[in-house]
Amino acid sequence: MELPSSGTEDRIQWQLICAEKENPMRTAARPLSIDFYPWSAVTSSARFVQFCVQYASVALIYYDFTLTFDRELRYIWKRPLSISMLLVAFCRYSLIANVVFALGLVNKLNGLRSMGEAERSPPNSCDNAYIVAASLSLLGRIGILSILGARTCAIFHYNRIMVAFFSILGLAVMVLAVLHVPYVSCNGKKLNKENRNVAGWINALLIKSFQAVDALSVLIVVYELLSTALLAYGCFRSLRIAGNFKWDKKGLFFLILQEGLLYTGFVTVFTTATMVLTYAAPLGSFASRSLNALTLPISGMMMARFLIHVREWKRPDGFTATHLHVAPSEMEFQHSVDGPLPK
């Protein structure tokens, strides 16, 4: 059968007939999601929203990079080579990843020039772009998790239990993220339960990827909330021990707590919403991954800004040293995020 060249209702009816002939039980057992037929008129609204979100994320990422470029160049890239320089580079992964995925959405990576051609072609280009973007996001996660864990452990003077806890939790997040990368898909078909009816090790891998999506979204929220809660607890504990409940707003102590609370109040809203959508939205649908273009890039932006603020704090004419004797010293905190790279 040939795809009808005109008429929205005819095109939809044609796709429904083909789907029913291919597997009658599938259409009867589960309602068709809007992403199951990625080139039909049913997906027009979803595709439009997806393009808007993706293009908005690219605009936001480069707008933020433009705003902080002068300070980032001065306090990060013009300084001697250090771990913080590497972490900032990781946090800026979205400068490339989000552009690659945006090009993949319209199949520009395989030479297609018109939207009409892109809509009638298989989504291989988009899937490949998604895999590249997801692979780059692993670098972003490494940078973000390292900074979150380092600044929380600094408050507790790098207590061994605290360091071990965040190291294990961060490693679990990274393992789940790596497991998920090979099965990312623009239309979600690689994670659909219908496409997991294959034998042997392929089915086992798909099941692991399906479980990794759920576990990854949960562990990210747990990591962020625990790091912020322990950060706040450590700060107030230090205040109580010092017997001084007046904040030094130009101190490193206040800077760390302020950035931690801002991160939780803004980024964790996105990660929590992503976790809810993972469970509430149909598996593989656009709704379940609608915030992916914003969540991790915004997190990386805020972590890069935090390192810039820490470097700016070190200026002689900038922030003053904290009056809290139990706060992490400059050398102690910089040991984790600003130490020299190993030779």
C-alpha positions in Angstrom: 0.0 0.0 0.0 1.1 3.5 -0.8 0.9 6.4 1.7 -2.0 8.8 0.6 -0.5 12.0 -0.7 -3.2 14.2 0.7 -5.9 14.3 3.3 -5.3 14.1 7.0 -8.0 11.6 7.8 -6.9 9.3 4.9 -3.3 9.3 6.1 -4.3 8.5 9.7 -6.7 5.7 8.6 -3.9 4.3 6.3 -1.5 4.1 9.3 -4.1 2.5 11.6 -4.9 -0.2 9.0 -1.2 -0.9 8.5 -0.5 -1.2 12.2 -3.5 -3.5 12.7 -2.4 -5.8 9.9 1.1 -5.9 11.2 0.1 -6.8 14.8 -3.6 -6.8 15.6 -3.1 -7.5 19.3 -0.9 -4.5 19.8 -3.5 -2.0 18.7 -6.1 -3.7 20.7 -4.1 -4.0 23.9 -2.8 -0.5 24.2 -3.9 3.0 23.0 -1.7 4.3 20.3 0.7 7.1 21.6 1.2 10.2 19.6 4.9 9.2 19.0 4.2 5.7 17.7 3.7 7.1 14.2 6.2 9.9 14.1 5.4 11.2 10.6 1.6 11.3 10.8 -0.6 14.4 11.3 -1.3 13.1 14.8 2.2 14.1 15.9 2.2 17.6 14.4 1.5 19.3 17.7 3.9 17.2 19.7 6.7 17.7 17.1 6.0 21.5 17.1 6.3 21.6 20.9 9.5 19.4 20.8 11.1 21.8 18.3 10.1 24.8 20.5 11.6 23.2 23.6 14.8 22.2 21.8 15.4 25.5 20.1 14.6 27.4 23.4 17.2 25.3 25.2 19.8 26.1 22.6 19.0 29.8 22.8 19.1 29.7 26.6 22.4 27.8 26.7 24.2 30.2 24.4 22.6 33.3 26.0 24.0 32.2 29.4 27.3 31.4 27.9 27.5 34.9 26.4 26.6 36.5 29.7 29.3 34.6 31.6 31.9 34.4 28.9 34.0 37.3 30.1 34.2 36.1 33.7 34.7 32.5 32.6 37.5 33.5 30.4 39.1 35.6 33.1 38.7 33.3 36.1 38.8 29.8 34.4 40.5 29.7 31.1 43.3 32.3 31.7 44.3 30.5 34.9 46.8 27.5 35.1 45.4 24.2 34.1 43.3 22.7 36.9 40.5 20.3 37.7 38.0 23.1 37.8 38.8 23.9 34.2 38.0 20.3 33.2 34.8 20.4 35.2 33.6 23.6 33.6 34.3 22.1 30.1 32.2 19.1 31.1 29.4 21.3 32.4 29.3 23.1 29.1 28.7 19.9 27.1 25.3 21.2 26.0 26.9 23.8 23.8 27.5 21.0 21.4 25.0 18.3 22.4 21.9 20.3 22.2 22.8 21.7 18.8 23.6 18.2 17.5 20.2 16.9 18.7 18.4 20.0 17.2 20.0 19.2 13.9 19.0 15.6 14.2 15.4 16.4 14.8 15.1 17.8 11.3 17.4 15.2 9.8 19.9 17.9 8.8 22.8 15.5 9.6 22.1 13.3 6.6 21.7 16.1 4.1 17.9 16.5 4.1 17.0 20.1 3.4 13.2 20.4 3.7 10.9 19.7 6.6 8.7 17.7 4.2 11.5 15.4 3.3 12.4 15.0 7.0 8.9 14.0 8.0 8.8 11.3 5.3 12.2 9.8 6.1 13.1 7.2 8.8 14.3 8.7 12.1 17.7 7.2 11.9 19.5 10.5 11.7 17.5 11.7 14.8 18.3 8.6 16.7 22.0 8.8 15.8 22.1 12.5 16.9 20.3 11.5 20.1 22.9 8.9 20.9 25.7 11.4 20.3 24.0 14.0 22.5 23.4 11.4 25.2 27.0 10.3 25.1 28.1 13.9 25.5 25.7 14.3 28.4 27.7 11.7 30.3 30.5 14.2 30.5 28.0 16.8 31.8 26.8 14.3 34.5 30.4 13.7 35.6 31.0 17.4 36.1 27.7 18.1 37.8 27.9 15.2 40.2 31.5 15.9 41.0 30.8 19.5 42.0 27.7 18.7 43.9 29.5 16.0 45.9 32.7 18.0 46.4 31.0 21.1 47.9 28.8 19.0 50.2 31.8 17.0 51.4 33.8 20.2 51.9 31.3 21.4 54.5 32.0 18.1 56.5 35.8 18.5 56.0 35.8 15.5 53.6 34.6 13.0 56.2 35.4 9.5 54.8 31.9 8.2 55.2 30.5 11.2 53.4 33.0 10.9 50.6 32.3 7.2 50.2 28.6 7.7 50.2 28.5 10.3 47.5 31.1 8.4 45.5 29.0 5.2 45.5 25.8 7.1 44.7 27.4 9.1 41.9 28.9 5.9 40.5 25.5 4.3 40.5 24.0 7.3 38.6 26.8 7.1 36.0 26.4 3.3 35.5 22.6 3.8 34.9 23.3 6.7 32.5 25.7 4.6 30.5 23.3 1.7 30.3 20.6 4.0 28.9 22.7 5.6 26.1 22.5 2.9 23.5 18.7 2.7 23.7 17.8 6.4 23.4 15.3 7.0 20.6 13.6 10.1 19.2 10.2 8.2 18.9 10.7 6.0 22.0 10.4 2.8 20.1 13.5 1.3 21.5 12.0 1.4 25.0 8.4 0.4 24.0 7.3 -2.8 25.7 6.0 -4.0 22.4 9.5 -4.0 21.0 10.9 -6.0 23.8 9.3 -9.2 22.6 12.5 -10.7 21.4 14.5 -13.6 22.6 17.7 -14.0 24.5 20.2 -11.4 25.4 18.5 -8.7 23.3 15.4 -8.8 25.5 17.6 -8.8 28.6 19.4 -5.7 27.5 16.2 -3.9 26.6 14.7 -4.7 30.0 17.9 -3.4 31.7 17.6 -0.2 29.7 13.9 0.1 30.6 14.7 -0.3 34.3 17.6 2.1 34.0 15.4 4.9 32.9 13.3 4.7 36.0 16.2 4.2 38.4 18.2 6.9 36.8 15.5 9.6 37.2 14.9 8.6 40.9 18.6 8.4 41.8 19.3 11.9 40.3 16.6 13.5 42.5 17.9 11.6 45.5 21.5 12.7 44.9 20.5 16.4 44.5 18.1 16.5 47.5 20.6 14.7 49.8 23.5 16.9 48.8 21.5 20.0 49.4 20.0 18.8 52.7 23.4 17.7 54.0 24.9 21.0 52.8 22.3 23.0 54.7 22.7 20.8 57.8 26.4 21.2 57.8 26.2 25.0 57.4 23.7 25.4 60.3 25.7 22.9 62.5 28.8 25.0 61.9 26.9 28.1 62.9 25.7 26.5 66.1 29.2 25.3 67.0 30.8 28.7 66.3 28.1 30.3 68.4 27.6 33.0 65.7 24.3 33.1 63.8 25.2 36.1 61.8 26.0 35.4 58.1 29.1 36.8 56.5 27.5 37.4 53.1 30.9 37.8 51.5 32.3 34.5 52.9 32.9 31.3 51.1 30.6 29.6 53.6 27.6 31.7 52.6 28.4 31.4 48.9 28.3 27.6 49.0 25.0 27.5 50.9 23.4 30.2 48.7 24.4 28.4 45.5 23.2 25.0 46.9 19.8 26.4 47.8 19.4 28.1 44.4 20.3 24.9 42.7 17.7 22.9 44.6 15.0 25.6 44.3 15.4 25.8 40.5 17.0 22.7 39.0 15.5 20.1 41.3 12.1 21.3 40.1 13.0 20.1 36.6 14.5 16.8 37.7 11.5 16.0 39.9 9.2 16.8 37.1 11.2 14.6 34.8 10.9 11.8 37.3 7.1 12.2 37.6 6.7 12.3 33.8 8.8 9.1 33.5 6.2 7.2 35.5 3.1 9.2 34.6 3.5 9.5 30.8 3.3 6.6 28.3 6.6 4.8 27.9 8.5 6.2 25.0 6.2 9.1 24.4 7.4 12.7 23.9 5.8 13.7 27.2 8.1 11.4 29.2 11.2 13.1 27.8 9.9 16.6 27.1 12.1 18.2 29.7 15.4 16.4 28.8 16.5 19.3 26.6 16.4 21.7 29.6 17.1 19.7 32.8 20.7 18.6 32.5 21.9 21.7 30.5 20.5 24.1 33.1 22.1 22.0 35.8 25.4 22.3 34.0 25.0 26.0 33.5 24.5 26.5 37.3 27.5 24.4 38.2 29.7 26.3 35.8 28.5 29.5 37.3 29.2 28.2 40.8 32.9 27.5 39.9 33.2 30.9 38.4 31.8 32.4 41.6 34.3 30.4 43.7 37.2 31.7 41.5 35.8 35.2 41.7 35.7 34.8 45.5 39.4 34.4 45.6 40.1 37.9 44.2 41.8 40.2 46.7 39.3 42.9 46.0 36.3 40.5 45.9 34.7 38.5 48.6 36.2 38.5 52.1 37.2 35.4 54.1 34.6 33.9 56.3 34.5 34.6 60.0 33.3 31.1 60.8 36.3 29.1 62.1 34.6 25.8 61.4 33.8 26.6 57.8 35.8 24.8 55.1 38.9 26.8 54.4 39.8 28.0 50.9 42.6 25.5 50.5 40.3 22.7 51.7 37.6 23.4 49.2 39.9 24.2 46.3 41.6 20.9 46.8 38.7 19.1 45.2 37.5 21.6 42.5 40.6 23.6 41.8 43.6 21.3 42.4 46.2 20.8 39.7 45.6 18.0 37.2 47.7 14.9 37.8 50.7 14.6 35.6 
